[in-house]
């Protein structure tokens, strides 16, 4: 790795066709993209900073100092006249750090959302420039977060829409990457999210993660759907860098579908185990109520006109009325 220095870089803004007015060559490029309805995006903001790195073979050191401000990501609504969906808002974000022969230190601070706060740091005091040994060295980290900017979840999970709530965290971690020791807690409160395909509006969502024995994180949460409540109890751990999850998911009369074609209530009681080998789900799912009204049944075969069923009773339409 030869010495490199990037003294300043600048990114943005990026726009979308029909969402923001353009002139010049960029207008034709955006027009040729033919963004479908609901996939017309606009990204505005500034990212600038400096980066320097030097090293040879398995050794690497350097510094970074980058800042983003006024970052805004929106998606134009497919319905004319409706306001754009704001998916990300970062008024200010600052990353700085240095990796030397005497340690590695990184800090990330900023304002996620209009009223958020982020302060985090990572330190690896034993780092001596040999980057290949990073995972074998003890680390110390701290995260403090307070934000209601949950809209980016819709980018990670396309099936949901308008995620809301408040996420707070005051977490610490120390030890080896393969077996970290956690401290502090993280909470999601007053959560809500829409699932348009199923006609659902999930609300009263809460989730809490707190340290537990054996270097685990205890998970506890619930949500309401319709008149039913679904609960979660479990634990998350890292074993040799691999996540392991043990959880129970249970509830009663939870609304799982509420569309023109289906109205379904379920009462689940599952245990979920996840590790490097895969996912195992055991338990039972009771459906106390289901009303299915499909728009069209395909692939059905009507009986032949000359078919005769011996001993068949008269159709209800042919039977005399009781009154």
C-alpha positions in Angstrom: 0.0 0.0 0.0 1.8 3.1 -1.2 1.2 6.4 0.6 -2.0 8.0 -0.6 -3.6 11.3 0.4 -7.0 12.6 -0.7 -7.1 16.1 0.6 -10.7 16.9 -0.2 -13.7 15.2 -1.7 -17.2 16.5 -2.4 -20.3 14.5 -3.3 -23.8 15.7 -4.1 -26.4 16.7 -4.8 -28.1 14.1 -7.0 -31.6 14.5 -8.4 -34.3 12.6 -10.2 -36.2 13.1 -13.5 -39.6 15.0 -13.1 -39.0 15.3 -9.4 -36.6 18.2 -9.7 -36.2 20.3 -12.8 -33.0 19.9 -14.7 -31.2 21.5 -17.6 -28.2 20.4 -19.6 -26.9 16.8 -20.2 -28.1 15.5 -16.8 -31.8 16.0 -17.9 -31.4 13.5 -20.8 -29.6 11.0 -18.6 -32.4 11.0 -16.0 -35.1 10.8 -18.6 -33.5 7.7 -20.1 -33.5 6.0 -16.7 -37.4 5.7 -16.9 -37.9 5.5 -13.1 -41.2 3.7 -12.4 -43.9 5.3 -10.2 -42.8 5.3 -6.6 -39.1 4.9 -7.5 -38.3 8.5 -8.3 -35.7 9.7 -5.8 -33.9 12.9 -4.9 -30.7 13.1 -2.8 -29.4 16.4 -1.7 -26.6 17.5 0.7 -22.9 17.8 1.0 -20.1 15.4 1.9 -16.6 16.5 2.2 -13.4 15.7 4.1 -9.9 14.4 3.8 -8.4 10.9 3.9 -4.7 9.9 4.2 -3.4 6.3 4.3 0.1 4.8 4.1 1.6 1.4 4.7 3.2 -1.7 3.1 2.3 -5.3 3.2 0.3 -6.1 6.3 0.8 -2.7 7.9 -1.5 0.3 7.4 -1.9 3.6 9.2 -3.8 6.8 8.3 -6.3 9.4 9.3 -9.8 10.3 8.2 -11.9 13.4 8.7 -15.2 13.6 6.9 -18.4 15.6 7.4 -21.9 15.4 5.9 -24.4 18.2 6.3 -27.9 18.9 5.0 -28.3 15.4 3.7 -31.9 14.7 2.6 -33.2 11.6 0.8 -36.8 11.7 -0.5 -39.0 9.5 -2.8 -41.7 11.1 -4.9 -45.1 9.8 -4.2 -46.7 7.7 -7.0 -49.9 9.6 -6.3 -50.0 13.0 -7.9 -50.4 15.8 -5.4 -49.2 14.0 -2.3 -46.0 15.2 -0.6 -42.8 13.2 -1.0 -41.8 10.5 1.4 -38.8 11.6 3.4 -36.6 8.6 4.0 -33.5 10.1 5.5 -32.6 13.4 7.1 -29.1 14.1 8.5 -28.5 17.8 9.3 -25.0 17.0 10.5 -22.6 14.0 10.7 -18.9 14.0 11.5 -16.5 11.1 11.3 -12.9 11.4 12.5 -10.2 9.0 13.4 -6.6 7.9 13.3 -4.8 4.6 13.0 -1.2 4.7 14.1 1.5 2.3 15.5 0.2 3.2 18.9 -3.5 2.6 18.6 -6.7 3.1 16.6 -9.4 5.6 17.5 -12.6 6.5 15.7 -15.5 8.9 16.6 -18.8 9.4 14.9 -21.0 12.3 16.1 -24.0 14.0 14.6 -27.7 14.8 14.4 -29.8 12.0 12.9 -33.2 13.5 12.1 -34.5 16.9 13.1 -34.2 16.3 16.9 -31.7 13.5 17.2 -28.3 13.0 18.8 -25.5 10.6 18.0 -22.3 10.2 19.9 -20.1 7.1 19.4 -16.5 6.1 19.7 -14.3 3.1 19.1 -10.8 2.5 20.5 -8.3 -0.3 20.0 -5.3 0.7 22.1 -3.2 -2.4 21.1 -3.4 -1.7 17.4 0.2 -1.4 16.1 -0.4 -0.9 12.4 -0.9 -4.6 11.5 -4.5 -4.5 10.2 -4.7 -8.3 9.8 -4.7 -8.7 13.6 -7.6 -6.3 14.2 -10.1 -9.1 15.1 -7.7 -10.6 17.6 -7.3 -7.3 19.6 -9.6 -6.1 22.5 -11.7 -3.1 21.7 -13.7 -0.5 23.6 -16.7 1.2 22.2 -19.6 3.5 23.3 -22.8 4.4 21.6 -25.3 7.1 22.7 -28.3 7.6 20.4 -31.6 9.4 20.6 -33.6 9.8 17.4 -37.0 9.5 15.8 -35.5 9.1 12.3 -36.7 5.6 11.6 -37.7 6.1 8.0 -34.5 4.4 6.6 -36.0 1.1 7.9 -38.3 1.2 4.9 -35.2 1.0 2.6 -34.0 -2.1 4.4 -37.5 -3.7 4.6 -39.5 -2.9 1.4 -42.7 -4.5 2.7 -43.2 -1.8 5.4 -44.1 1.8 5.1 -43.9 4.9 7.4 -42.0 3.4 10.4 -42.3 5.7 13.4 -41.2 5.7 17.0 -38.3 6.8 19.1 -35.0 4.9 19.5 -32.7 5.6 22.4 -29.5 3.7 23.3 -26.7 4.0 25.8 -24.6 1.0 25.0 -21.0 0.0 25.8 -18.9 -2.9 24.5 -15.5 -4.1 25.4 -13.4 -7.2 24.9 -12.5 -9.3 21.8 -14.6 -9.1 18.7 -15.5 -12.8 19.0 -16.7 -12.5 22.6 -17.8 -8.9 23.3 -19.1 -7.9 26.7 -22.1 -5.5 26.6 -23.3 -2.9 29.0 -26.1 -0.3 29.0 -29.4 -0.6 27.2 -31.3 0.2 24.0 -35.1 0.9 23.7 -37.6 1.5 20.9 -40.8 3.2 22.2 -44.1 4.4 20.7 -43.4 2.5 17.6 -45.7 2.1 14.6 -45.5 0.8 11.1 -47.8 0.1 8.1 -47.8 -3.1 6.1 -49.7 -2.1 3.0 -49.8 -5.5 1.3 -51.5 -7.0 4.3 -53.6 -4.0 5.1 -52.1 -3.7 8.6 -51.3 -0.8 10.9 -49.0 -2.1 13.7 -48.9 0.1 16.7 -47.8 0.3 20.3 -44.5 -1.3 19.3 -41.8 -1.5 21.9 -38.5 -3.3 22.1 -35.8 -3.3 24.8 -32.4 -4.8 24.9 -30.5 -5.1 28.2 -27.3 -7.0 29.2 -27.7 -10.5 30.7 -25.3 -13.1 32.1 -23.0 -15.0 29.7 -22.4 -11.9 27.6 -25.9 -11.9 26.1 -28.4 -9.3 25.3 -31.9 -9.9 26.8 -34.7 -9.0 24.4 -38.2 -8.0 25.4 -40.9 -6.5 23.2 -44.5 -6.4 22.0 -46.8 -4.9 19.4 -50.5 -4.5 18.8 -52.3 -5.5 15.6 -56.1 -5.0 15.6 -57.2 -6.0 19.1 -54.5 -8.6 19.6 -51.1 -8.3 21.2 -47.9 -10.2 20.1 -45.0 -10.5 22.6 -41.3 -11.4 22.2 -38.9 -12.7 24.9 -35.4 -13.8 24.0 -31.7 -13.4 24.1 -29.0 -12.5 21.6 -25.4 -13.5 21.9 -22.2 -13.6 19.8 -20.2 -16.8 19.7 -16.8 -16.5 17.8 -18.3 -13.5 16.0 -21.4 -15.4 14.9 -24.8 -14.1 16.2 -27.0 -16.6 18.1 -30.7 -15.9 18.9 -33.1 -17.8 21.2 -36.6 -16.3 21.4 -40.2 -17.0 22.0 -42.9 -15.3 20.0 -46.5 -15.6 21.3 -49.8 -13.8 21.2 -53.6 -14.1 20.9 -56.1 -12.9 18.3 -53.4 -11.0 16.4 -54.6 -9.4 13.1 -52.4 -10.8 10.4 -54.4 -9.7 7.3 -57.1 -7.1 6.8 -57.7 -6.7 3.1 -60.6 -6.9 0.7 -59.7 -10.6 0.1 -58.7 -11.8 3.6 -59.4 -11.0 7.2 -57.3 -13.3 9.4 -56.6 -13.5 13.1 -53.9 -15.8 14.5 -52.7 -16.9 17.9 -49.0 -17.9 17.6 -46.7 -19.6 20.1 -43.3 -20.2 18.6 -39.7 -20.7 19.7 -37.1 -19.4 17.3 -33.5 -20.5 17.3 -30.9 -18.9 14.9 -27.2 -19.7 14.6 -24.6 -20.2 11.9 -26.3 -23.5 10.9 -29.6 -21.8 10.1 -33.0 -21.1 11.6 -35.2 -23.5 13.5 -38.9 -22.7 14.3 -41.0 -24.9 16.5 -44.5 -24.4 18.0 -48.0 -24.0 16.9 -50.1 -21.4 15.1 -53.9 -21.3 15.8 -56.2 -19.5 13.5 -59.3 -18.6 15.5 -60.9 -16.6 12.7 -60.4 -16.3 9.0 -62.6 -14.8 6.3 -61.3 -15.4 2.7 -62.9 -13.7 -0.2 -60.6 -14.2 -3.3 -61.3 -12.1 -6.3 -61.1 -15.0 -8.6 -60.6 -18.7 -8.4 -58.4 -20.1 -11.1 -57.7 -23.7 -12.1 -61.1 -25.1 -10.9 -62.8 -27.9 -13.0 -66.6 -28.1 -13.1 -68.2 -31.6 -13.1 -69.3 -33.0 -16.4 -73.0 -32.4 -17.4 -73.7 -36.1 -17.7 -72.3 -36.9 -14.2 -74.7 -38.6 -11.8 -74.1 -38.9 -8.1 -76.0 -41.8 -6.6 -77.8 -41.0 -3.4 -77.1 -37.3 -3.7 -79.6 -34.9 -1.9 -81.4 -32.2 -3.7 -79.7 -28.8 -4.0 -80.7 -26.2 -1.5 -82.0 -24.1 -4.4 -84.4 -27.0 -5.4 -85.7 -27.7 -1.9 -89.0 -26.1 -0.8 -88.7 -23.1 1.5 -89.6 -23.8 5.1 -92.1 -20.9 5.1 
